[in-house]
Amino acid sequence: MTRIEKMTGSKLQDMIVEAAHPLGYKAAHFRGGLRKDGSYRTPVQYDAKGFPDLILVKGTLGIAFECKAEDEKVSAAQDEWIRWWREVGFIAYVVRPSDWDEIVKILMGKRE
């Protein structure tokens, strides 16, 4: 297994923020808390199920990323949030470690 194939969505998220901050982006992620049963739960209310992992903003540019490992599936709720973010004018994608070159292009404002 290659390094990219082993990378978690969380590690990808960290790499994106490390690349985004020097470019002037502000970043937000809402971390889930570990529960007694070993599962994680993010303390949010209302319609937040599936909310993207990472929101980046720079000036009038907004980016929403759902960060996944190479073999990780996207839930219907996550897919729906990505669609909603696009509808309001954000750049919004589900990204994986193998998308790194495209992620950098997006951050640099050079996407096609």
Backbone bond lengths (Angstrom), bond angles and torsions (degrees), N, CA, C in turn:
res aa  C-N    CA-C-N  psi(-1)  N-CA   C-N-CA  omega(-1)  CA-C   N-CA-C  phi
1 M - - - 1.441 - - 1.529 109.43 -
2 T 1.337 117.23 135.28 1.460 120.69 -178.78 1.520 110.87 -82.00
3 R 1.315 115.17 168.80 1.458 121.49 179.79 1.534 110.71 -60.30
4 I 1.318 117.14 -40.55 1.466 121.16 178.91 1.518 110.23 -65.18
5 E 1.315 117.69 -42.47 1.465 121.15 -178.67 1.524 111.94 -63.63
6 K 1.334 117.62 -26.83 1.463 122.23 -178.73 1.526 113.09 -90.16
7 M 1.346 118.12 -14.16 1.450 121.29 -174.56 1.527 111.63 -67.05
8 T 1.322 115.68 136.54 1.455 120.75 178.34 1.530 110.62 -85.35
9 G 1.317 115.30 162.53 1.457 119.93 174.64 1.515 111.45 -62.35
10 S 1.325 116.52 -34.93 1.461 121.38 179.10 1.527 111.70 -64.44
11 K 1.328 117.22 -42.32 1.467 120.88 177.85 1.526 110.19 -65.57
12 L 1.326 117.44 -41.16 1.463 121.01 176.95 1.527 109.98 -59.91
13 Q 1.303 116.06 -43.96 1.465 121.26 178.34 1.527 110.48 -56.82
14 D 1.328 117.33 -47.46 1.470 121.33 178.04 1.525 111.43 -59.01
15 M 1.319 117.00 -41.77 1.469 120.81 179.74 1.532 111.05 -64.45
16 I 1.327 116.69 -39.35 1.467 120.53 178.96 1.527 109.81 -62.78
17 V 1.320 117.34 -46.25 1.468 120.46 -179.53 1.530 110.40 -64.00
18 E 1.326 117.56 -40.70 1.472 120.88 177.71 1.521 111.21 -60.60
19 A 1.325 117.77 -35.02 1.467 121.70 177.66 1.531 111.59 -79.15
20 A 1.336 117.10 -32.46 1.469 121.35 -174.94 1.527 113.70 -77.80
21 H 1.312 117.85 -39.27 1.467 120.32 -176.41 1.526 113.49 -56.57
22 P 1.335 120.19 -47.73 1.465 119.09 178.97 1.537 113.67 -63.17
23 L 1.327 116.43 -18.69 1.465 120.97 178.60 1.526 112.14 -88.57
24 G 1.340 116.78 0.15 1.453 120.96 175.78 1.515 116.10 95.86
25 Y 1.315 117.75 9.00 1.462 120.92 178.80 1.524 110.97 -79.61
26 K 1.326 115.55 148.28 1.459 123.22 166.04 1.522 105.57 -99.75
27 A 1.312 116.94 143.31 1.463 121.18 -175.58 1.524 110.63 -127.57
28 A 1.336 115.31 145.43 1.466 120.27 175.74 1.521 109.50 -136.71
29 H 1.316 114.89 136.22 1.464 122.93 174.54 1.523 106.24 -142.50
30 F 1.318 117.17 138.20 1.453 121.55 179.98 1.525 108.12 -108.60
31 R 1.324 114.89 105.66 1.463 122.01 -173.08 1.524 111.30 -80.10
32 G 1.296 115.13 133.65 1.463 120.26 176.53 1.517 111.31 -74.48
33 G 1.298 115.69 156.21 1.457 121.34 177.97 1.521 110.53 -103.21
34 L 1.313 115.53 146.17 1.461 121.89 178.94 1.525 109.33 -76.91
35 R 1.321 115.42 128.58 1.454 121.53 179.66 1.524 110.36 -95.36
36 K 1.317 116.54 165.90 1.468 121.62 -178.92 1.523 112.40 -58.70
37 D 1.337 117.08 -30.78 1.466 119.75 -178.84 1.538 112.84 -82.79
38 G 1.335 117.24 3.70 1.467 121.53 178.00 1.516 114.24 90.72
39 S 1.324 117.84 -6.12 1.463 120.80 177.56 1.532 109.65 -87.68
40 Y 1.324 115.76 168.41 1.463 121.36 178.28 1.515 109.26 -111.55
41 R 1.315 115.06 147.27 1.457 119.98 176.08 1.524 108.36 -144.81
42 T 1.324 115.56 130.17 1.458 120.83 178.00 1.523 108.31 -91.25
43 P 1.337 117.39 123.96 1.461 120.24 -176.89 1.532 111.94 -76.82
44 V 1.308 116.31 84.45 1.465 122.04 177.20 1.525 108.32 -129.62
45 Q 1.315 115.51 164.88 1.454 119.72 -178.78 1.517 111.37 -119.20
46 Y 1.294 114.05 167.49 1.452 125.49 171.09 1.531 112.52 67.95
47 D 1.320 118.70 -118.29 1.469 121.57 -169.37 1.529 113.49 -102.98
48 A 1.304 118.12 32.42 1.463 120.85 -170.98 1.527 115.11 -83.36
49 K 1.322 118.61 -5.18 1.467 119.42 179.98 1.528 109.46 -58.00
50 G 1.331 116.75 124.82 1.452 121.88 -179.98 1.519 114.38 89.11
51 F 1.344 118.16 1.89 1.465 121.58 -179.07 1.528 109.69 -55.00
52 P 1.332 118.96 138.93 1.469 121.38 -176.69 1.531 113.67 -57.08
53 D 1.309 114.95 151.32 1.461 121.40 -179.55 1.518 112.86 -64.25
54 L 1.317 116.78 -35.41 1.454 120.29 -168.81 1.520 110.42 -140.74
55 I 1.335 115.85 128.52 1.457 122.29 174.17 1.525 106.68 -116.98
56 L 1.323 115.98 127.22 1.455 122.41 178.71 1.523 108.58 -120.65
57 V 1.342 116.04 139.31 1.461 120.51 178.58 1.524 108.79 -137.05
58 K 1.334 115.47 137.14 1.465 122.12 175.70 1.520 106.31 -147.27
59 G 1.331 117.23 110.80 1.461 120.34 -176.95 1.522 109.98 61.30
60 T 1.322 116.13 -123.71 1.469 120.49 179.48 1.525 112.52 -96.68
61 L 1.318 117.23 9.51 1.461 122.03 -178.88 1.522 110.30 -98.77
62 G 1.317 116.61 128.94 1.450 122.07 176.26 1.518 110.37 -122.50
63 I 1.325 116.23 137.26 1.468 122.14 179.86 1.521 108.07 -130.31
64 A 1.328 115.78 133.80 1.461 121.89 173.96 1.525 107.53 -120.35
65 F 1.316 116.61 125.48 1.460 121.83 177.80 1.527 109.66 -120.90
66 E 1.308 115.92 131.44 1.461 122.34 165.68 1.522 104.54 -99.80
67 C 1.319 118.33 113.48 1.458 123.31 -172.95 1.523 110.16 -96.64
68 K 1.318 116.27 122.27 1.458 122.06 -176.71 1.527 110.67 -127.36
69 A 1.326 115.52 150.75 1.464 120.83 168.00 1.526 107.22 -69.51
70 E 1.310 116.91 164.48 1.469 121.26 -176.42 1.525 113.12 -55.18
71 D 1.319 117.74 -38.40 1.464 120.52 -174.42 1.531 113.39 -103.36
72 E 1.312 116.46 9.33 1.466 120.52 -176.48 1.533 110.76 -86.39
73 K 1.322 116.10 139.38 1.466 121.17 -177.96 1.529 111.16 -88.04
74 V 1.326 114.51 153.22 1.458 122.63 176.21 1.527 107.80 -96.86
75 S 1.317 116.74 131.83 1.464 119.62 178.70 1.533 110.19 -79.24
76 A 1.296 116.17 161.97 1.466 120.91 177.53 1.527 110.07 -60.49
77 A 1.339 117.41 -39.50 1.463 120.89 179.82 1.531 111.19 -65.38
78 Q 1.331 117.69 -38.86 1.464 121.00 178.13 1.526 110.31 -66.09
79 D 1.310 116.59 -44.10 1.460 121.81 178.45 1.533 110.59 -60.18
80 E 1.317 116.08 -41.05 1.462 120.96 -179.94 1.528 111.47 -64.59
81 W 1.341 117.38 -42.78 1.466 120.30 177.71 1.534 111.15 -61.57
82 I 1.322 117.26 -42.09 1.465 119.84 178.49 1.530 109.55 -59.31
83 R 1.307 116.55 -44.08 1.464 120.58 178.34 1.533 110.66 -61.23
84 W 1.318 117.95 -44.96 1.464 121.51 179.93 1.526 111.67 -61.86
85 W 1.344 116.31 -43.12 1.468 118.59 178.40 1.520 110.63 -60.59
86 R 1.309 118.57 -41.24 1.463 121.74 177.34 1.522 111.38 -61.23
87 E 1.323 115.87 -40.88 1.464 120.30 -178.46 1.527 112.52 -62.53
88 V 1.330 117.98 -28.46 1.469 120.26 178.75 1.528 112.47 -95.53
89 G 1.334 117.52 7.42 1.452 120.91 172.77 1.514 117.28 102.02
90 F 1.327 117.47 3.52 1.462 119.80 175.03 1.525 109.84 -77.98
91 I 1.309 116.04 154.37 1.457 122.05 164.20 1.523 103.35 -81.55
92 A 1.304 118.61 124.44 1.465 120.12 -173.91 1.520 110.43 -142.35
93 Y 1.333 115.56 127.13 1.459 121.70 -177.27 1.517 111.78 -145.46
94 V 1.315 114.96 153.47 1.457 121.88 161.58 1.520 104.10 -88.82
95 V 1.328 117.22 124.99 1.462 120.81 -177.95 1.517 110.86 -123.27
96 R 1.326 113.43 151.74 1.467 122.53 179.32 1.538 108.18 -129.94
97 P 1.327 117.88 162.90 1.460 119.24 179.92 1.533 113.88 -51.52
98 S 1.308 118.24 -35.73 1.467 120.66 -179.88 1.528 112.58 -69.17
99 D 1.331 118.07 -8.80 1.466 122.75 177.43 1.522 112.57 -91.78
100 W 1.329 118.09 8.96 1.466 121.24 -171.21 1.530 112.84 -52.54
101 D 1.319 119.08 -46.62 1.470 120.35 -178.43 1.531 110.83 -60.13
102 E 1.313 117.58 -40.40 1.468 121.90 178.47 1.532 110.55 -68.40
103 I 1.319 117.33 -37.85 1.466 121.42 177.76 1.528 109.64 -60.19
104 V 1.321 116.75 -45.75 1.473 120.87 179.15 1.528 110.17 -61.02
105 K 1.313 117.52 -42.63 1.476 121.09 177.13 1.526 110.84 -59.33
106 I 1.321 116.82 -43.45 1.463 120.63 178.99 1.520 110.52 -61.19
107 L 1.334 116.95 -46.27 1.460 120.72 -179.78 1.523 112.38 -63.66
108 M 1.320 115.90 -33.45 1.465 121.61 -179.92 1.533 112.35 -82.70
109 G 1.328 116.61 -4.60 1.458 120.44 -178.24 1.511 113.27 75.27
110 K 1.347 116.80 24.97 1.466 121.81 -175.85 1.521 112.73 -114.88
111 R 1.300 116.89 25.41 1.474 118.10 -179.77 1.517 109.71 -75.20
112 E 1.313 114.90 153.62 1.468 120.14 -176.98 1.502 111.44 -93.47
